[in-house]
Amino acid sequence: MPTSHHKATLRTTYERLLLDDVIPFWLRNGMDTEHGGIVTCLDRQGNVADDDKSVWFQGRAAWMFATLYNEIGQHEPWLTAALSCLDFLDRKCTHESGRLYFQVTREGEPLRMRRYVYSEAFGAIGHAAAYRATGNSYHKERAQRLFEVYMDWSFAPGRMPPKFEPARRLTSLASRMIAIATAQELRKNLIDNRYDAIIDRMIGEIDRLFVNRKFQAVLENVGPEDQFVDHIEGRQLNPGHALECAWFILEESRIRGGIPEYVELGSTIVDWMWRWGWDEAHGGILYFRDVKMKPVAEYWHDMKFWWPHCEAMIATLMAYEATGQAKFSEWHRNVHDWSFAHFADPEYGEWYGYLHRDGSVSQTCKGSLWKGPFHLPRMAWLCKTMLDRDLGD
């Protein structure tokens, strides 16, 4: 069992990572003072490697900065950064249909629209956090509208263009888990318990469709009526995704005063997917596995990406908080120690995003269209928060 001293040391580690390293790195290097918003394609030192903008990250960064403002302290540069990202998102990244682009130029000229609607979900949480910070009803209305677009596009039959032809129809874990996390943020920041029903529905579908008791694994894709699809897409496991989903479920139990079924489901997913994900040979979390132990198609399947390790740190600590089981504390220590030893860059700050299986650096960028101030600072903030609760702060 971890001692109070160890917990206090961990808490300080996460606080310093968040407030002395990651957030200053992005405020110093990523914010676009000329055109607004944030640029996330940064090299090791924080120089701009490409000035195209990820629309995901206008919403994600806005949420992170506004959440720090709401939860840690009303530091004006955090709110300024959040509002800059949201202003750019609304002025430059919004299609006339109400959907958001995926990628735009630095000035905001559209470059790419994707079939899925995660930009909309991240825009919704950014606006929801900004509403809590400012009380401006505009942000509340935008949060609600973007979430409506997300839910309609993700779940209304025939709305999203299918990825596969009817001969192989699949439905995904990702759309449901993002719906949970988005609804949780809107409920908290808009103070609206009507989102409970959406969350319960999504958790129920995840349990029924994707949590496979036979394989003791959480599948990424299944047939529309819970069919196991014995092809590459149907056999695919993404341990990082499943661990992230697990802590969304555990957090829902905590927020609502304890729901035993959700504790059981969330901790079971952590248990199963840790065993699928942890690399016994080299340490760290593998990116993809095949549930039948067949070869994985993606060439990066055994690489170590930053974000699954962030999600594993949250999930194992949250499972320990919810259950008190020592194995979760041990696993948290394992992934914490491995991640800080391999991803962290003590010379220039922040974390590398992409490592080879043995933990050596694959490439040195600190940001891309997919990596920016979200998974890592969210992990540091949530782990600090859990340790604050444990230590009675």
Secondary structure, DSSP 8 states (H G I E B T S, - for coil): ---HHHHHHHHHHHHHIIIIIIHHHHHHHTB-TTT-SB--EE-TTS-EEE--EEHHHHHHHHHHHHHHHHHT---HHHHHHHHHHHHHHHHHSB-TTS-B-SEE-TT--EEE--SS-HHHHHHHHHHHHHHHHH--HHHHHHHHHHHHHHHHHHHSTTTS--SS-GGG--EEHHHHHHHHHHHHHHHHHHT-TTHHHHHHHHHHHIIIIIEETTTTEE-SEE-TTS----SHHHHEE-HHHHHHHHHHHHHHHHHTT--HHHHHHHHHHHHHHHHHHB-TTT-SB-S-EETTS---SSTTTT-EEHHHHHHHHHHHHHHHHHH--HHHHHHHHHHHHHHHHHTB-TTT-SB-SEE-TTS-EEE--S--SS-SSSHHHHHHHHHHHHHHHHHT-
